[in-house]
């Protein structure tokens, strides 16, 4: 979008524009000349590993950090000079930050009380906010009497009761168990769609970003590596970094064929649907295939490309899917993920053929970030352990940066 239409969109209530924003901590650029336009009413996720700058970016929008360069505009107005409490935004933190000695209703009403809102309006707005998150029947309970998911709903109600133009969410689901986290993902997305408020969501969890977002900004070293919808980010990554970070990949290192039609590897030719355009002929390249595209058969496929022979060294039943770990060599094992009704009847130790369609092959320059090319059986079976490790890493990043504020319109001191 360019011209008058773009300028008009940037002034809409709830729009957020970061214009060449930089934030340094000593010699480290946590956010480096970042430009991003967030549309009014959209659900945008900032996705990346710990240290990529996503939380710092969110905190600058909220007013908890001040940029060293650049401008931040909310609803068309520059807010760089405004303190957090004067910005029409609210923040939901991972730790919830509920007052333990106050009831649910009192927690939700606290920000309105600080603004000296009338008692009748507070009562009506608190009831409406609790209805939004289906917590009115718990209004007299203390936070310690609630589950993690219920506490998260209260934190959301407290942020929404002030009717912000923009809601900032800093890994709010990270402390929940997997089942509850998935339920809250659906609730958050439905709530955002119903309210029409701009949501800016920080997460390291690819599944969260893919399932909830209108658009995703994948961040790397303080910059945006790719911005797009979930289908584009997952299916058409612009770099090896994005391809490897979002979802799992099977990775083959090799060199681009002379005719540019594929990548020669020690395991055979990997041939994409279209000629390789990102890497010149003869240059080192990295070919990738996602696990869900790897088919397994005990019969050799009738093709001279996109096929490899290996030995099954691990099988995991994951409910709706089966995962298979196939060793091609001591240096490389492939992951195949098949729907349970279509899963082949193979066992550990059996020799199999792996194949995939040309449309599933993605090729990138070999000078991208290092990738894990040897996958152990534990990697396949211990998915939950891996998720927990990522969650703890993200929690450490958030804790290091977080201020004790309950929300952008009220301080976290006890009344």
C-alpha atoms as a printed R data frame, in Angstrom:
    type eleno elety resid chain resno       x       y       z
1   ATOM     1    CA   UNK     A     1   0.000   0.000   0.000
2   ATOM     2    CA   UNK     A     2   1.453   3.355  -1.034
3   ATOM     3    CA   UNK     A     3   0.415   6.968  -1.487
4   ATOM     4    CA   UNK     A     4  -2.681   8.488   0.120
5   ATOM     5    CA   UNK     A     5  -4.153   5.084   1.024
6   ATOM     6    CA   UNK     A     6  -1.057   4.142   3.029
7   ATOM     7    CA   UNK     A     7  -1.022   7.497   4.820
8   ATOM     8    CA   UNK     A     8  -4.705   7.140   5.694
9   ATOM     9    CA   UNK     A     9  -4.193   3.590   7.007
10  ATOM    10    CA   UNK     A    10  -1.296   4.763   9.194
11  ATOM    11    CA   UNK     A    11  -3.632   7.287  10.881
12  ATOM    12    CA   UNK     A    12  -6.442   4.823  11.636
13  ATOM    13    CA   UNK     A    13  -7.320   4.315  15.294
14  ATOM    14    CA   UNK     A    14  -5.256   1.344  16.455
15  ATOM    15    CA   UNK     A    15  -2.591   1.518  13.753
16  ATOM    16    CA   UNK     A    16   1.052   1.318  14.875
17  ATOM    17    CA   UNK     A    17   4.035   2.495  12.828
18  ATOM    18    CA   UNK     A    18   7.665   1.959  13.797
19  ATOM    19    CA   UNK     A    19   9.830   4.128  11.560
20  ATOM    20    CA   UNK     A    20  13.538   3.206  11.500
21  ATOM    21    CA   UNK     A    21  13.562   2.461  15.230
22  ATOM    22    CA   UNK     A    22  16.826   1.543  16.954
23  ATOM    23    CA   UNK     A    23  17.426   0.566  20.574
24  ATOM    24    CA   UNK     A    24  20.927  -0.064  21.902
25  ATOM    25    CA   UNK     A    25  22.196  -1.465  25.174
26  ATOM    26    CA   UNK     A    26  25.818  -0.396  25.145
27  ATOM    27    CA   UNK     A    27  27.356  -1.721  21.925
28  ATOM    28    CA   UNK     A    28  24.497  -4.186  21.349
29  ATOM    29    CA   UNK     A    29  21.702  -3.161  18.998
30  ATOM    30    CA   UNK     A    30  18.692  -4.995  20.442
31  ATOM    31    CA   UNK     A    31  16.515  -3.427  17.729
32  ATOM    32    CA   UNK     A    32  18.342  -2.268  14.613
33  ATOM    33    CA   UNK     A    33  16.777   0.295  12.242
34  ATOM    34    CA   UNK     A    34  13.430  -1.519  12.317
35  ATOM    35    CA   UNK     A    35  10.507  -0.323  10.198
36  ATOM    36    CA   UNK     A    36   7.089  -1.940  10.618
37  ATOM    37    CA   UNK     A    37   3.508  -0.910   9.949
38  ATOM    38    CA   UNK     A    38   0.827  -2.669  11.993
39  ATOM    39    CA   UNK     A    39  -2.653  -2.270  10.553
40  ATOM    40    CA   UNK     A    40  -5.553  -1.126  12.670
41  ATOM    41    CA   UNK     A    41  -7.551  -4.086  13.967
42  ATOM    42    CA   UNK     A    42  -5.103  -6.798  12.964
43  ATOM    43    CA   UNK     A    43  -3.525  -9.572  15.024
44  ATOM    44    CA   UNK     A    44   0.216  -9.322  14.434
45  ATOM    45    CA   UNK     A    45   2.774 -11.592  16.075
46  ATOM    46    CA   UNK     A    46   6.433 -10.791  16.655
47  ATOM    47    CA   UNK     A    47   8.081 -14.206  16.404
48  ATOM    48    CA   UNK     A    48  11.655 -15.183  17.066
49  ATOM    49    CA   UNK     A    49  14.126 -16.824  19.446
50  ATOM    50    CA   UNK     A    50  15.360 -15.298  22.679
51  ATOM    51    CA   UNK     A    51  17.455 -12.192  22.073
52  ATOM    52    CA   UNK     A    52  16.022 -11.340  18.646
53  ATOM    53    CA   UNK     A    53  14.515  -8.041  19.835
54  ATOM    54    CA   UNK     A    54  10.814  -8.900  19.891
55  ATOM    55    CA   UNK     A    55  10.200  -8.062  23.564
56  ATOM    56    CA   UNK     A    56  12.242  -4.851  23.299
57  ATOM    57    CA   UNK     A    57  10.128  -3.823  20.305
58  ATOM    58    CA   UNK     A    58   6.921  -4.457  22.245
59  ATOM    59    CA   UNK     A    59   8.203  -2.536  25.248
60  ATOM    60    CA   UNK     A    60   9.050   0.475  23.095
61  ATOM    61    CA   UNK     A    61   5.508   0.505  21.692
62  ATOM    62    CA   UNK     A    62   4.162   0.348  25.250
63  ATOM    63    CA   UNK     A    63   6.467   3.087  26.531
64  ATOM    64    CA   UNK     A    64   8.559   0.942  28.873
65  ATOM    65    CA   UNK     A    65  11.683   1.529  26.767
66  ATOM    66    CA   UNK     A    66  12.712   4.651  24.818
67  ATOM    67    CA   UNK     A    67  14.203   4.248  21.313
68  ATOM    68    CA   UNK     A    68  17.635   5.715  20.643
69  ATOM    69    CA   UNK     A    69  16.583   6.602  17.099
70  ATOM    70    CA   UNK     A    70  13.469   6.591  14.955
71  ATOM    71    CA   UNK     A    71   9.804   7.300  15.581
72  ATOM    72    CA   UNK     A    72   6.812   5.335  16.899
73  ATOM    73    CA   UNK     A    73   3.311   6.424  15.909
74  ATOM    74    CA   UNK     A    74   0.056   5.069  17.327
75  ATOM    75    CA   UNK     A    75  -3.151   6.033  15.509
76  ATOM    76    CA   UNK     A    76  -1.093   8.511  13.472
77  ATOM    77    CA   UNK     A    77   0.386  10.354  16.466
78  ATOM    78    CA   UNK     A    78   4.020  10.168  17.563
79  ATOM    79    CA   UNK     A    79   4.280   8.712  21.081
80  ATOM    80    CA   UNK     A    80   8.054   8.745  21.525
81  ATOM    81    CA   UNK     A    81   7.833  11.646  23.971
82  ATOM    82    CA   UNK     A    82   4.811  10.234  25.828
83  ATOM    83    CA   UNK     A    83   5.167   8.177  29.026
84  ATOM    84    CA   UNK     A    84   3.548   4.749  29.148
85  ATOM    85    CA   UNK     A    85   0.479   5.865  31.096
86  ATOM    86    CA   UNK     A    86  -0.433   8.461  28.471
87  ATOM    87    CA   UNK     A    87  -0.406   6.017  25.543
88  ATOM    88    CA   UNK     A    88  -3.717   4.463  24.527
89  ATOM    89    CA   UNK     A    89  -2.337   0.944  24.891
90  ATOM    90    CA   UNK     A    90  -2.460  -1.773  27.539
91  ATOM    91    CA   UNK     A    91  -0.111  -4.678  28.149
92  ATOM    92    CA   UNK     A    92  -0.722  -8.261  29.264
93  ATOM    93    CA   UNK     A    93   2.425  -9.829  30.692
94  ATOM    94    CA   UNK     A    94   3.405 -13.465  30.984
95  ATOM    95    CA   UNK     A    95   3.331 -13.259  34.791
96  ATOM    96    CA   UNK     A    96  -0.264 -11.849  34.879
97  ATOM    97    CA   UNK     A    97   0.727  -9.459  37.770
98  ATOM    98    CA   UNK     A    98  -2.617  -9.750  39.563
99  ATOM    99    CA   UNK     A    99  -2.934  -8.306  43.062
100 ATOM   100    CA   UNK     A   100  -3.324 -11.406  45.300
101 ATOM   101    CA   UNK     A   101  -5.231  -9.582  48.067
102 ATOM   102    CA   UNK     A   102  -7.867  -8.189  45.691
103 ATOM   103    CA   UNK     A   103 -10.841  -9.980  44.171
104 ATOM   104    CA   UNK     A   104 -11.184 -10.598  40.443
105 ATOM   105    CA   UNK     A   105 -13.561  -7.634  40.100
106 ATOM   106    CA   UNK     A   106 -11.259  -5.366  42.126
107 ATOM   107    CA   UNK     A   107  -8.271  -6.325  39.977
108 ATOM   108    CA   UNK     A   108 -10.180  -5.498  36.810
109 ATOM   109    CA   UNK     A   109 -11.474  -2.220  38.261
110 ATOM   110    CA   UNK     A   110  -8.109  -1.000  39.529
111 ATOM   111    CA   UNK     A   111  -7.040   0.903  36.413
112 ATOM   112    CA   UNK     A   112 -10.414   2.630  36.155
113 ATOM   113    CA   UNK     A   113 -10.216   3.660  39.806
114 ATOM   114    CA   UNK     A   114  -6.833   5.256  39.224
115 ATOM   115    CA   UNK     A   115  -8.444   7.324  36.477
116 ATOM   116    CA   UNK     A   116 -11.191   8.397  38.906
117 ATOM   117    CA   UNK     A   117 -13.920   6.865  36.777
118 ATOM   118    CA   UNK     A   118 -17.388   7.045  38.344
119 ATOM   119    CA   UNK     A   119 -18.484   4.047  40.419
120 ATOM   120    CA   UNK     A   120 -21.472   3.304  38.221
121 ATOM   121    CA   UNK     A   121 -19.335   3.296  35.076
122 ATOM   122    CA   UNK     A   122 -16.711   1.125  36.764
123 ATOM   123    CA   UNK     A   123 -19.400  -1.397  37.717
124 ATOM   124    CA   UNK     A   124 -20.786  -1.548  34.178
125 ATOM   125    CA   UNK     A   125 -17.412  -1.743  32.453
126 ATOM   126    CA   UNK     A   126 -16.025  -4.374  34.833
127 ATOM   127    CA   UNK     A   127 -19.108  -6.544  34.304
128 ATOM   128    CA   UNK     A   128 -18.801  -6.170  30.532
129 ATOM   129    CA   UNK     A   129 -15.077  -6.983  30.594
130 ATOM   130    CA   UNK     A   130 -15.612 -10.088  32.716
131 ATOM   131    CA   UNK     A   131 -18.412 -11.188  30.388
132 ATOM   132    CA   UNK     A   132 -15.996 -10.930  27.448
133 ATOM   133    CA   UNK     A   133 -13.697 -13.481  29.048
134 ATOM   134    CA   UNK     A   134 -16.473 -15.521  30.705
135 ATOM   135    CA   UNK     A   135 -15.328 -14.776  34.255
136 ATOM   136    CA   UNK     A   136 -18.255 -12.863  35.800
137 ATOM   137    CA   UNK     A   137 -19.234 -15.801  38.026
138 ATOM   138    CA   UNK     A   138 -15.714 -15.681  39.540
139 ATOM   139    CA   UNK     A   139 -15.770 -11.950  40.259
140 ATOM   140    CA   UNK     A   140 -15.525 -12.310  44.051
141 ATOM   141    CA   UNK     A   141 -12.735 -14.879  44.075
142 ATOM   142    CA   UNK     A   142  -9.091 -14.101  44.806
143 ATOM   143    CA   UNK     A   143  -6.438 -14.875  42.139
144 ATOM   144    CA   UNK     A   144  -5.063 -17.731  44.270
145 ATOM   145    CA   UNK     A   145  -8.436 -19.462  43.922
146 ATOM   146    CA   UNK     A   146  -8.188 -19.507  40.128
147 ATOM   147    CA   UNK     A   147  -6.469 -21.778  37.642
148 ATOM   148    CA   UNK     A   148  -3.710 -20.472  35.376
149 ATOM   149    CA   UNK     A   149  -6.116 -20.088  32.480
150 ATOM   150    CA   UNK     A   150  -8.638 -18.230  34.632
151 ATOM   151    CA   UNK     A   151  -5.932 -15.867  35.892
152 ATOM   152    CA   UNK     A   152  -4.960 -15.178  32.303
153 ATOM   153    CA   UNK     A   153  -8.554 -14.290  31.468
154 ATOM   154    CA   UNK     A   154  -8.649 -11.859  34.377
155 ATOM   155    CA   UNK     A   155  -5.432 -10.216  33.168
156 ATOM   156    CA   UNK     A   156  -7.031  -9.839  29.738
157 ATOM   157    CA   UNK     A   157 -10.198  -8.346  31.214
158 ATOM   158    CA   UNK     A   158  -8.149  -5.852  33.225
159 ATOM   159    CA   UNK     A   159  -6.332  -4.745  30.079
160 ATOM   160    CA   UNK     A   160  -9.487  -4.564  27.947
161 ATOM   161    CA   UNK     A   161 -11.614  -2.699  30.485
162 ATOM   162    CA   UNK     A   162  -9.696   0.487  29.663
163 ATOM   163    CA   UNK     A   163 -10.739   0.151  26.001
164 ATOM   164    CA   UNK     A   164  -7.247   0.542  24.528
165 ATOM   165    CA   UNK     A   165  -6.629   1.146  20.838
166 ATOM   166    CA   UNK     A   166  -3.799  -1.409  20.948
167 ATOM   167    CA   UNK     A   167  -3.336  -4.438  23.195
168 ATOM   168    CA   UNK     A   168   0.233  -5.664  23.702
169 ATOM   169    CA   UNK     A   169   0.682  -9.287  24.777
170 ATOM   170    CA   UNK     A   170   4.121 -10.390  25.966
171 ATOM   171    CA   UNK     A   171   4.164 -14.209  25.834
172 ATOM   172    CA   UNK     A   172   0.963 -14.390  27.910
173 ATOM   173    CA   UNK     A   173   0.415 -18.114  27.350
174 ATOM   174    CA   UNK     A   174   3.936 -19.360  28.067
175 ATOM   175    CA   UNK     A   175   3.200 -20.457  31.645
176 ATOM   176    CA   UNK     A   176   0.148 -22.553  30.714
177 ATOM   177    CA   UNK     A   177   0.179 -26.276  30.023
178 ATOM   178    CA   UNK     A   178  -0.123 -27.393  26.426
179 ATOM   179    CA   UNK     A   179  -3.849 -28.211  26.370
180 ATOM   180    CA   UNK     A   180  -4.831 -24.989  28.128
181 ATOM   181    CA   UNK     A   181  -2.483 -22.994  25.907
182 ATOM   182    CA   UNK     A   182  -4.187 -24.331  22.799
183 ATOM   183    CA   UNK     A   183  -7.631 -23.484  24.214
184 ATOM   184    CA   UNK     A   184  -6.512 -19.944  25.051
185 ATOM   185    CA   UNK     A   185  -5.127 -19.497  21.541
186 ATOM   186    CA   UNK     A   186  -8.601 -20.047  20.117
187 ATOM   187    CA   UNK     A   187 -10.205 -17.784  22.718
188 ATOM   188    CA   UNK     A   188  -7.713 -14.974  22.113
189 ATOM   189    CA   UNK     A   189  -8.232 -15.047  18.379
190 ATOM   190    CA   UNK     A   190 -12.034 -15.056  18.690
191 ATOM   191    CA   UNK     A   191 -11.904 -12.249  21.259
192 ATOM   192    CA   UNK     A   192  -9.705 -10.121  19.013
193 ATOM   193    CA   UNK     A   193 -11.946 -10.725  16.006
194 ATOM   194    CA   UNK     A   194 -15.043  -9.741  17.985
195 ATOM   195    CA   UNK     A   195 -13.525  -6.607  19.517
196 ATOM   196    CA   UNK     A   196 -11.636  -5.392  16.465
197 ATOM   197    CA   UNK     A   197  -8.758  -4.144  18.657
198 ATOM   198    CA   UNK     A   198  -5.203  -4.245  17.335
199 ATOM   199    CA   UNK     A   199  -3.309  -7.094  19.039
200 ATOM   200    CA   UNK     A   200   0.509  -7.170  19.020
201 ATOM   201    CA   UNK     A   201   1.576 -10.570  20.318
202 ATOM   202    CA   UNK     A   202   5.139 -11.556  21.258
203 ATOM   203    CA   UNK     A   203   6.009 -15.256  21.186
204 ATOM   204    CA   UNK     A   204   8.808 -17.705  20.523
205 ATOM   205    CA   UNK     A   205   6.221 -20.433  19.837
206 ATOM   206    CA   UNK     A   206   5.711 -20.962  16.109
207 ATOM   207    CA   UNK     A   207   2.434 -22.805  16.649
208 ATOM   208    CA   UNK     A   208   0.949 -19.870  18.539
209 ATOM   209    CA   UNK     A   209   1.968 -17.403  15.851
210 ATOM   210    CA   UNK     A   210   0.750 -19.571  12.968
211 ATOM   211    CA   UNK     A   211  -2.616 -20.377  14.544
212 ATOM   212    CA   UNK     A   212  -3.636 -16.898  15.696
213 ATOM   213    CA   UNK     A   213  -2.008 -14.237  13.547
214 ATOM   214    CA   UNK     A   214  -3.252 -12.244  10.595
215 ATOM   215    CA   UNK     A   215   0.419 -11.532   9.903
216 ATOM   216    CA   UNK     A   216   3.706 -12.648  11.443
217 ATOM   217    CA   UNK     A   217   6.944 -10.680  11.676
218 ATOM   218    CA   UNK     A   218   9.829 -13.129  12.047
219 ATOM   219    CA   UNK     A   219  12.663 -11.330  13.816
220 ATOM   220    CA   UNK     A   220  16.402 -11.924  13.713
221 ATOM   221    CA   UNK     A   221  19.087  -9.877  15.467
222 ATOM   222    CA   UNK     A   222  16.879  -6.826  15.905
223 ATOM   223    CA   UNK     A   223  15.493  -6.779  12.366
224 ATOM   224    CA   UNK     A   224  12.505  -8.267  10.579
225 ATOM   225    CA   UNK     A   225  13.605 -11.194   8.451
226 ATOM   226    CA   UNK     A   226  10.163 -11.755   6.892
227 ATOM   227    CA   UNK     A   227   6.677 -10.291   7.264
228 ATOM   228    CA   UNK     A   228   3.651 -12.122   5.930
229 ATOM   229    CA   UNK     A   229   0.617 -14.266   6.690
230 ATOM   230    CA   UNK     A   230   0.952 -17.743   8.153
231 ATOM   231    CA   UNK     A   231   0.714 -19.522   4.791
232 ATOM   232    CA   UNK     A   232   3.477 -17.389   3.307
233 ATOM   233    CA   UNK     A   233   5.789 -17.631   6.306
234 ATOM   234    CA   UNK     A   234   5.452 -21.421   6.480
235 ATOM   235    CA   UNK     A   235   5.160 -22.269   2.809
236 ATOM   236    CA   UNK     A   236   7.347 -19.642   1.142
237 ATOM   237    CA   UNK     A   237  10.110 -18.595   3.563
238 ATOM   238    CA   UNK     A   238  12.513 -16.012   2.165
239 ATOM   239    CA   UNK     A   239  15.596 -17.381   3.914
240 ATOM   240    CA   UNK     A   240  17.037 -20.494   5.484
241 ATOM   241    CA   UNK     A   241  16.685 -18.786   8.862
242 ATOM   242    CA   UNK     A   242  12.896 -18.473   8.512
243 ATOM   243    CA   UNK     A   243  12.564 -21.935   6.977
244 ATOM   244    CA   UNK     A   244  14.439 -23.549   9.860
245 ATOM   245    CA   UNK     A   245  12.885 -21.510  12.663
246 ATOM   246    CA   UNK     A   246   9.249 -21.929  11.630
247 ATOM   247    CA   UNK     A   247   8.442 -25.630  11.757
248 ATOM   248    CA   UNK     A   248  10.788 -28.575  11.308
249 ATOM   249    CA   UNK     A   249  12.966 -29.216   8.270
250 ATOM   250    CA   UNK     A   250  14.986 -32.068   6.820
251 ATOM   251    CA   UNK     A   251  18.190 -30.472   5.543
252 ATOM   252    CA   UNK     A   252  20.503 -31.661   2.782
253 ATOM   253    CA   UNK     A   253  23.767 -29.844   2.034
254 ATOM   254    CA   UNK     A   254  25.072 -29.967  -1.521
255 ATOM   255    CA   UNK     A   255  25.826 -27.951  -4.661
256 ATOM   256    CA   UNK     A   256  23.491 -26.592  -7.315
257 ATOM   257    CA   UNK     A   257  23.511 -28.587 -10.558
258 ATOM   258    CA   UNK     A   258  25.012 -27.029 -13.690
259 ATOM   259    CA   UNK     A   259  21.581 -26.670 -15.281
260 ATOM   260    CA   UNK     A   260  20.150 -25.144 -12.097
261 ATOM   261    CA   UNK     A   261  17.447 -27.787 -11.912
262 ATOM   262    CA   UNK     A   262  18.414 -29.297  -8.573
263 ATOM   263    CA   UNK     A   263  20.927 -29.798  -5.768
264 ATOM   264    CA   UNK     A   264  23.500 -32.623  -5.847
265 ATOM   265    CA   UNK     A   265  23.945 -34.208  -2.390
266 ATOM   266    CA   UNK     A   266  25.676 -37.354  -1.157
267 ATOM   267    CA   UNK     A   267  22.179 -38.887  -0.849
268 ATOM   268    CA   UNK     A   268  21.117 -38.130  -4.413
269 ATOM   269    CA   UNK     A   269  19.563 -35.284  -6.347
270 ATOM   270    CA   UNK     A   270  16.975 -33.002  -4.742
271 ATOM   271    CA   UNK     A   271  14.980 -31.361  -7.497
272 ATOM   272    CA   UNK     A   272  12.505 -28.528  -6.813
273 ATOM   273    CA   UNK     A   273   9.534 -27.805  -9.054
274 ATOM   274    CA   UNK     A   274  11.209 -24.697 -10.509
275 ATOM   275    CA   UNK     A   275  14.849 -23.965 -11.346
276 ATOM   276    CA   UNK     A   276  16.966 -22.817  -8.405
277 ATOM   277    CA   UNK     A   277  16.979 -19.012  -8.398
278 ATOM   278    CA   UNK     A   278  18.489 -18.098  -5.020
279 ATOM   279    CA   UNK     A   279  21.834 -19.852  -5.596
280 ATOM   280    CA   UNK     A   280  24.041 -19.849  -8.738
281 ATOM   281    CA   UNK     A   281  25.002 -23.087 -10.494
282 ATOM   282    CA   UNK     A   282  27.913 -24.873  -8.848
283 ATOM   283    CA   UNK     A   283  27.542 -22.990  -5.568
284 ATOM   284    CA   UNK     A   284  26.996 -24.574  -2.174
285 ATOM   285    CA   UNK     A   285  23.332 -24.840  -1.267
286 ATOM   286    CA   UNK     A   286  21.006 -26.161   1.402
287 ATOM   287    CA   UNK     A   287  17.938 -28.086   0.238
288 ATOM   288    CA   UNK     A   288  15.059 -28.532   2.685
289 ATOM   289    CA   UNK     A   289  11.974 -30.733   2.881
290 ATOM   290    CA   UNK     A   290   9.410 -30.554   5.681
291 ATOM   291    CA   UNK     A   291   8.609 -33.822   7.532
292 ATOM   292    CA   UNK     A   292   4.945 -33.879   6.471
293 ATOM   293    CA   UNK     A   293   6.009 -34.149   2.821
294 ATOM   294    CA   UNK     A   294   8.294 -37.159   3.306
295 ATOM   295    CA   UNK     A   295   6.541 -40.356   2.221
296 ATOM   296    CA   UNK     A   296   7.742 -43.797   3.296
297 ATOM   297    CA   UNK     A   297   7.579 -47.027   1.312
298 ATOM   298    CA   UNK     A   298   9.166 -50.457   1.410
299 ATOM   299    CA   UNK     A   299   9.278 -50.422  -2.411
300 ATOM   300    CA   UNK     A   300  11.772 -48.330  -4.341
301 ATOM   301    CA   UNK     A   301  10.042 -45.397  -6.103
302 ATOM   302    CA   UNK     A   302  10.423 -45.165  -9.867
303 ATOM   303    CA   UNK     A   303  12.353 -41.884  -9.915
304 ATOM   304    CA   UNK     A   304  15.951 -40.690 -10.069
305 ATOM   305    CA   UNK     A   305  15.469 -37.621  -7.833
306 ATOM   306    CA   UNK     A   306  13.859 -36.712  -4.492
307 ATOM   307    CA   UNK     A   307  14.367 -40.188  -3.090
308 ATOM   308    CA   UNK     A   308  16.663 -41.731  -0.469
309 ATOM   309    CA   UNK     A   309  17.058 -45.103   1.192
310 ATOM   310    CA   UNK     A   310  17.483 -45.520   4.939
311 ATOM   311    CA   UNK     A   311  16.751 -47.516   8.063
312 ATOM   312    CA   UNK     A   312  13.958 -46.831  10.542
313 ATOM   313    CA   UNK     A   313  15.479 -46.042  13.939
314 ATOM   314    CA   UNK     A   314  12.479 -44.519  15.703
315 ATOM   315    CA   UNK     A   315   8.665 -44.532  15.579
316 ATOM   316    CA   UNK     A   316   6.464 -42.229  17.679
317 ATOM   317    CA   UNK     A   317   2.666 -42.231  17.906
318 ATOM   318    CA   UNK     A   318   1.511 -38.617  18.334
319 ATOM   319    CA   UNK     A   319  -2.218 -39.156  18.147
320 ATOM   320    CA   UNK     A   320  -3.357 -37.738  14.818
321 ATOM   321    CA   UNK     A   321   0.070 -38.385  13.281
322 ATOM   322    CA   UNK     A   322   2.920 -40.889  13.371
323 ATOM   323    CA   UNK     A   323   6.521 -39.684  13.274
324 ATOM   324    CA   UNK     A   324   9.295 -41.819  11.822
325 ATOM   325    CA   UNK     A   325  13.019 -41.282  12.178
326 ATOM   326    CA   UNK     A   326  14.957 -42.704   9.242
327 ATOM   327    CA   UNK     A   327  18.750 -42.888   9.328
328 ATOM   328    CA   UNK     A   328  20.310 -42.231   5.929
329 ATOM   329    CA   UNK     A   329  23.838 -42.205   7.365
330 ATOM   330    CA   UNK     A   330  25.504 -41.604  10.743
331 ATOM   331    CA   UNK     A   331  25.526 -37.897   9.812
332 ATOM   332    CA   UNK     A   332  21.932 -37.461   8.667
333 ATOM   333    CA   UNK     A   333  18.536 -38.743   9.745
334 ATOM   334    CA   UNK     A   334  15.193 -37.710   8.259
335 ATOM   335    CA   UNK     A   335  11.917 -37.101  10.034
336 ATOM   336    CA   UNK     A   336   8.704 -38.187   8.311
337 ATOM   337    CA   UNK     A   337   5.323 -37.250   9.727
338 ATOM   338    CA   UNK     A   338   2.295 -39.081   8.322
339 ATOM   339    CA   UNK     A   339  -1.433 -38.920   9.245
340 ATOM   340    CA   UNK     A   340  -2.249 -41.885  11.445
341 ATOM   341    CA   UNK     A   341  -4.762 -43.453   8.993
342 ATOM   342    CA   UNK     A   342  -2.108 -43.302   6.242
343 ATOM   343    CA   UNK     A   343   0.929 -44.247   8.354
344 ATOM   344    CA   UNK     A   344   2.956 -47.123   6.853
345 ATOM   345    CA   UNK     A   345   3.295 -50.339   8.826
346 ATOM   346    CA   UNK     A   346   7.043 -50.285   9.381
347 ATOM   347    CA   UNK     A   347   9.113 -51.108  12.445
348 ATOM   348    CA   UNK     A   348  12.442 -50.125  13.928
349 ATOM   349    CA   UNK     A   349  15.366 -51.640  12.046
350 ATOM   350    CA   UNK     A   350  13.463 -51.991   8.753
351 ATOM   351    CA   UNK     A   351  14.922 -50.614   5.510
352 ATOM   352    CA   UNK     A   352  12.631 -48.142   3.741
353 ATOM   353    CA   UNK     A   353  12.578 -45.650   0.882
354 ATOM   354    CA   UNK     A   354  11.816 -41.993   1.502
355 ATOM   355    CA   UNK     A   355  10.471 -39.786  -1.277
356 ATOM   356    CA   UNK     A   356   8.894 -36.354  -1.711
357 ATOM   357    CA   UNK     A   357   7.357 -34.227  -4.438
358 ATOM   358    CA   UNK     A   358   9.383 -31.497  -6.219
359 ATOM   359    CA   UNK     A   359   6.906 -28.869  -4.930
360 ATOM   360    CA   UNK     A   360   8.048 -29.603  -1.365
361 ATOM   361    CA   UNK     A   361  11.757 -28.892  -2.002
362 ATOM   362    CA   UNK     A   362  13.085 -25.466  -0.956
363 ATOM   363    CA   UNK     A   363  16.636 -24.350  -1.742
364 ATOM   364    CA   UNK     A   364  18.675 -21.658   0.023
365 ATOM   365    CA   UNK     A   365  22.299 -20.494   0.060
366 ATOM   366    CA   UNK     A   366  24.535 -22.608   2.273
367 ATOM   367    CA   UNK     A   367  25.855 -19.605   4.184
368 ATOM   368    CA   UNK     A   368  22.709 -19.365   6.338
369 ATOM   369    CA   UNK     A   369  22.564 -20.203  10.058
370 ATOM   370    CA   UNK     A   370  23.864 -23.556  11.214
371 ATOM   371    CA   UNK     A   371  21.201 -26.220  11.287
372 ATOM   372    CA   UNK     A   372  20.801 -29.450  13.181
373 ATOM   373    CA   UNK     A   373  21.290 -32.065  10.480
374 ATOM   374    CA   UNK     A   374  21.631 -35.087  12.764
375 ATOM   375    CA   UNK     A   375  18.360 -35.904  14.522
376 ATOM   376    CA   UNK     A   376  18.241 -38.394  17.387
377 ATOM   377    CA   UNK     A   377  15.270 -40.595  18.279
378 ATOM   378    CA   UNK     A   378  14.895 -38.549  21.469
379 ATOM   379    CA   UNK     A   379  14.231 -35.463  19.334
380 ATOM   380    CA   UNK     A   380  11.219 -37.160  17.782
381 ATOM   381    CA   UNK     A   381   9.719 -38.649  20.912
382 ATOM   382    CA   UNK     A   382  10.401 -35.847  23.385
383 ATOM   383    CA   UNK     A   383   8.498 -33.038  21.688
384 ATOM   384    CA   UNK     A   384   7.055 -31.837  24.987
385 ATOM   385    CA   UNK     A   385  10.516 -31.628  26.582
386 ATOM   386    CA   UNK     A   386  11.723 -29.519  23.660
387 ATOM   387    CA   UNK     A   387   8.738 -27.188  24.030
388 ATOM   388    CA   UNK     A   388   9.384 -26.799  27.730
389 ATOM   389    CA   UNK     A   389  13.012 -25.890  27.087
390 ATOM   390    CA   UNK     A   390  11.987 -23.203  24.611
391 ATOM   391    CA   UNK     A   391   9.385 -21.886  27.038
392 ATOM   392    CA   UNK     A   392  11.922 -21.553  29.865
393 ATOM   393    CA   UNK     A   393  14.347 -19.743  27.561
394 ATOM   394    CA   UNK     A   394  11.662 -17.299  26.518
395 ATOM   395    CA   UNK     A   395  10.604 -16.790  30.121
396 ATOM   396    CA   UNK     A   396  14.171 -15.891  31.032
397 ATOM   397    CA   UNK     A   397  14.260 -13.269  28.276
398 ATOM   398    CA   UNK     A   398  10.965 -11.771  29.427
399 ATOM   399    CA   UNK     A   399  11.927 -11.741  33.101
400 ATOM   400    CA   UNK     A   400  15.168  -9.959  32.339
401 ATOM   401    CA   UNK     A   401  13.375  -7.166  30.551
402 ATOM   402    CA   UNK     A   402  10.078  -6.876  32.410
403 ATOM   403    CA   UNK     A   403   9.166  -3.929  34.611
404 ATOM   404    CA   UNK     A   404   6.768  -4.400  37.528
405 ATOM   405    CA   UNK     A   405   3.945  -2.562  35.759
406 ATOM   406    CA   UNK     A   406   0.514  -4.124  35.864
407 ATOM   407    CA   UNK     A   407  -0.654  -2.230  32.804
408 ATOM   408    CA   UNK     A   408   0.351   0.839  30.886
409 ATOM   409    CA   UNK     A   409  -2.253   3.007  32.535
410 ATOM   410    CA   UNK     A   410  -1.564   2.103  36.172
411 ATOM   411    CA   UNK     A   411   1.489   1.440  38.297
412 ATOM   412    CA   UNK     A   412   2.005  -1.891  40.030
413 ATOM   413    CA   UNK     A   413   2.237  -0.515  43.534
414 ATOM   414    CA   UNK     A   414  -0.264  -1.933  45.964
415 ATOM   415    CA   UNK     A   415  -3.114   0.429  46.785
